[in-house]
């Protein structure tokens, strides 16, 4: 797939487009499945100001949005973090989640256990490698799904009531990470209603009702409901890349 994600932020006076390629590897490859480049343009005349590593920006801005959702939606006493998947997004999520939140225990599961072991050995802080997704999820307060799954790998009857789930993978209308029970029995938040109803198999195929966009919670027009079991379905928005790219460019311009 080749995606083109243009956006303009008036608040940041920033104009960008991201070019992202996605190749579904049948076997493990040294080349990432997702690669991206962000072009930062001058909003006054359209001239090119910078070419940025879109893969780094995508990884960090996606994890940052998950962290905002988690700050708003996670239970009051969250002690156990679970990550399903051990790719690029697993690393970026681990970094920001362990920086912003204090978990007593971090667990990881990956379809290929060697990748989970490599992850645990390469990050800062103790991580428990689990032999099954169910083992990793059982009793977890915050769950992050960052997999290449096309059928559900997380099931509602495994999930602790009141837990918060950040569903980041399964970005195609016929792909799933979460089963119907979890989708229908949780309060569902999305980054974009329009995107979720056209791109998210978890939302489309389950028929789950969207309660709110994350932006509505940030603005205070919809409640967060952290006492409920919550799912944040993240698909990514072009404006997130725009704000991130402008931030990087401004820091670089300032000599930082």
C-alpha positions as CSV (number, residue, x, y, z in Angstrom):
1,X,0.0,0.0,0.0
2,X,1.0,3.6,-0.6
3,X,-0.6,6.2,1.6
4,X,-0.5,10.0,1.2
5,X,-1.4,12.0,4.3
6,X,-1.6,15.8,3.7
7,X,-2.6,18.2,6.5
8,X,-2.5,21.9,7.4
9,X,-2.6,23.1,11.0
10,X,-3.6,26.7,11.3
11,X,-2.7,26.8,15.0
12,X,0.9,25.7,14.2
13,X,1.0,27.4,10.8
14,X,2.4,24.1,9.4
15,X,1.7,22.3,6.1
16,X,2.9,18.7,5.5
17,X,2.3,15.6,3.7
18,X,3.4,12.1,4.7
19,X,4.2,9.4,2.3
20,X,3.9,5.9,3.8
21,X,4.5,2.5,2.3
22,X,3.2,-0.7,3.8
23,X,4.4,-4.1,2.6
24,X,2.9,-7.1,4.4
25,X,5.9,-9.4,4.7
26,X,5.1,-13.1,4.5
27,X,8.4,-13.9,6.3
28,X,10.6,-11.9,8.7
29,X,12.5,-9.3,6.9
30,X,15.2,-6.8,7.7
31,X,13.1,-4.1,6.1
32,X,10.3,-2.6,8.2
33,X,6.8,-3.3,7.1
34,X,6.0,0.4,7.3
35,X,8.3,3.1,5.9
36,X,7.5,6.8,5.8
37,X,8.8,10.2,4.9
38,X,7.3,13.6,6.0
39,X,7.6,16.6,3.7
40,X,7.3,20.0,5.6
41,X,6.2,22.8,3.3
42,X,6.1,26.6,3.7
43,X,2.3,27.4,4.0
44,X,2.9,30.9,2.5
45,X,4.2,29.6,-0.9
46,X,4.4,25.8,-0.9
47,X,8.1,25.6,-1.1
48,X,9.8,22.6,0.6
49,X,11.4,23.4,3.9
50,X,12.5,20.0,5.2
51,X,12.4,16.2,4.5
52,X,12.0,14.3,7.8
53,X,12.2,10.7,8.8
54,X,8.5,9.7,8.8
55,X,9.1,6.4,10.4
56,X,10.5,7.9,13.6
57,X,7.8,10.6,13.7
58,X,5.0,7.9,13.1
59,X,6.4,5.7,15.9
60,X,6.6,8.5,18.4
61,X,3.4,10.4,17.6
62,X,1.4,7.2,17.6
63,X,2.7,6.3,21.0
64,X,2.2,9.9,22.3
65,X,-1.5,9.8,21.3
66,X,-1.9,6.4,23.0
67,X,-0.3,7.9,26.1
68,X,-2.8,10.8,26.0
69,X,-5.7,8.3,25.7
70,X,-4.3,6.2,28.6
71,X,-3.8,9.3,30.8
72,X,-7.5,10.0,30.4
73,X,-9.0,6.5,30.3
74,X,-6.9,4.2,32.4
75,X,-8.1,3.0,35.8
76,X,-7.1,5.1,38.8
77,X,-4.7,2.4,40.2
78,X,-3.0,0.9,37.1
79,X,-0.1,-1.4,38.1
80,X,0.3,-3.9,35.2
81,X,1.1,-2.9,31.6
82,X,0.8,-5.5,28.8
83,X,2.2,-5.1,25.3
84,X,1.1,-7.5,22.6
85,X,3.6,-7.3,19.7
86,X,7.3,-6.6,19.7
87,X,7.8,-4.4,16.6
88,X,8.7,-0.7,16.2
89,X,5.5,0.5,17.9
90,X,6.1,-1.7,20.9
91,X,9.4,0.0,21.5
92,X,8.0,3.6,21.1
93,X,5.0,2.8,23.3
94,X,7.2,1.2,26.0
95,X,9.5,4.3,26.0
96,X,6.8,6.9,26.6
97,X,4.6,4.7,28.8
98,X,7.4,3.9,31.2
99,X,8.4,7.6,31.2
100,X,4.9,9.0,31.9
101,X,3.4,6.3,34.1
102,X,4.6,4.1,37.0
103,X,3.8,0.4,36.5
104,X,4.9,-2.3,38.9
105,X,5.0,-4.9,36.2
106,X,5.4,-4.8,32.4
107,X,4.6,-7.9,30.3
108,X,5.1,-8.6,26.6
109,X,3.9,-11.3,24.2
110,X,4.8,-11.8,20.6
111,X,3.9,-14.5,18.1
112,X,7.6,-15.1,17.6
113,X,8.9,-15.5,21.1
114,X,12.5,-14.7,20.1
115,X,11.4,-11.1,19.2
116,X,9.8,-10.7,22.6
117,X,12.9,-11.9,24.3
118,X,15.0,-9.5,22.2
119,X,12.6,-6.7,23.2
120,X,12.9,-7.5,26.9
121,X,16.7,-7.6,26.7
122,X,17.1,-4.3,24.8
123,X,14.8,-1.9,26.7
124,X,15.5,-0.1,30.0
125,X,13.7,-1.8,32.8
126,X,12.4,-5.3,33.6
127,X,10.0,-6.9,31.2
128,X,8.3,-10.3,31.7
129,X,8.1,-12.3,28.5
130,X,4.9,-14.3,28.4
131,X,4.3,-17.6,26.5
132,X,0.8,-16.7,25.5
133,X,-1.3,-13.6,24.9
134,X,-3.8,-14.8,27.5
135,X,-1.0,-15.0,30.1
136,X,0.2,-11.5,29.3
137,X,-3.3,-10.0,29.4
138,X,-4.6,-11.7,32.5
139,X,-5.0,-9.1,35.3
140,X,-3.4,-6.3,33.2
141,X,-4.7,-2.7,33.8
142,X,-3.4,-1.2,30.6
143,X,-3.1,-3.3,27.3
144,X,-1.4,-2.2,24.1
145,X,-2.0,-4.1,20.9
146,X,0.7,-3.3,18.3
147,X,0.6,-6.5,16.1
148,X,0.3,-7.5,12.5
149,X,-2.7,-9.7,13.3
150,X,-5.5,-10.1,10.8
151,X,-7.7,-12.1,13.1
152,X,-8.4,-11.4,16.9
153,X,-5.5,-12.0,19.3
154,X,-7.2,-10.3,22.3
155,X,-10.4,-11.7,23.7
156,X,-13.0,-10.1,26.0
157,X,-13.1,-12.9,28.5
158,X,-9.4,-12.5,29.2
159,X,-9.6,-8.8,30.0
160,X,-9.9,-7.5,33.6
161,X,-13.0,-5.3,34.1
162,X,-12.1,-1.7,34.1
163,X,-8.9,-2.2,32.0
164,X,-7.9,0.2,29.2
165,X,-6.9,-1.1,25.8
166,X,-5.0,0.9,23.2
167,X,-5.7,-0.9,19.9
168,X,-3.0,0.3,17.4
169,X,-2.7,-2.5,14.9
170,X,-5.3,-3.9,12.4
171,X,-5.5,-0.8,10.3
172,X,-7.5,-2.3,7.4
173,X,-11.3,-2.8,7.2
174,X,-10.9,-6.6,7.1
175,X,-8.3,-7.0,9.8
176,X,-8.9,-7.6,13.5
177,X,-7.0,-7.6,16.8
178,X,-9.9,-7.5,19.3
179,X,-12.9,-9.9,19.3
180,X,-16.6,-8.9,19.2
181,X,-17.1,-9.5,22.9
182,X,-14.4,-7.0,23.9
183,X,-15.5,-4.4,21.3
184,X,-19.1,-4.5,22.2
185,X,-18.7,-4.6,26.0
186,X,-16.2,-1.7,26.2
187,X,-16.7,2.0,25.9
188,X,-15.1,2.7,22.5
189,X,-13.1,5.8,21.8
190,X,-11.4,6.6,18.4
191,X,-9.1,9.2,17.0
192,X,-11.5,9.8,14.0
193,X,-15.0,8.6,13.6
194,X,-14.8,8.9,9.8
195,X,-11.5,6.9,9.7
196,X,-12.7,4.2,12.1
197,X,-15.9,3.5,10.1
198,X,-14.0,3.1,6.9
199,X,-10.6,1.7,7.9
200,X,-10.9,-0.3,11.2
201,X,-12.0,-3.9,10.9
202,X,-12.3,-4.1,14.7
203,X,-15.0,-1.3,14.6
204,X,-16.7,-2.2,11.3
205,X,-16.9,-6.0,11.7
206,X,-17.9,-5.9,15.3
207,X,-20.6,-3.3,14.8
208,X,-19.5,-1.7,18.0
209,X,-20.8,1.8,18.8
210,X,-18.3,4.6,18.9
211,X,-18.8,6.6,22.1
212,X,-16.5,9.5,21.4
213,X,-13.4,10.8,19.6
214,X,-10.4,11.3,21.8
215,X,-10.4,15.0,20.9
216,X,-13.9,15.4,22.4
217,X,-12.6,14.0,25.7
218,X,-9.6,16.3,25.6
219,X,-11.9,19.3,25.0
220,X,-14.2,18.2,27.7
221,X,-17.3,17.7,25.6
222,X,-17.5,14.0,26.3
223,X,-16.6,12.2,29.6
224,X,-13.6,9.9,29.9
225,X,-15.3,7.1,32.0
226,X,-12.0,5.6,33.4
227,X,-14.1,3.4,35.7
228,X,-15.3,1.4,32.7
229,X,-13.5,-1.0,30.4
230,X,-12.3,1.3,27.6
231,X,-10.9,0.8,24.1
232,X,-9.0,3.5,22.2
233,X,-8.9,2.5,18.5
234,X,-5.9,4.4,17.0
235,X,-5.6,4.7,13.2
236,X,-3.4,7.8,13.1
237,X,-4.2,11.2,11.6
238,X,-2.2,13.4,9.3
239,X,-2.4,16.4,11.6
240,X,-0.5,14.4,14.2
241,X,2.4,14.1,11.7
242,X,2.1,17.8,10.9
243,X,2.4,19.0,14.6
244,X,5.2,16.5,15.3
245,X,7.2,17.6,12.1
246,X,6.8,21.3,13.0
247,X,8.0,20.6,16.5
248,X,11.1,18.7,15.2
249,X,11.8,21.4,12.6
250,X,11.5,24.3,15.1
251,X,13.8,22.5,17.6
252,X,16.3,21.9,14.9
253,X,16.1,25.5,13.7
254,X,16.7,26.7,17.2
255,X,20.0,24.7,17.3
256,X,18.6,22.1,19.6
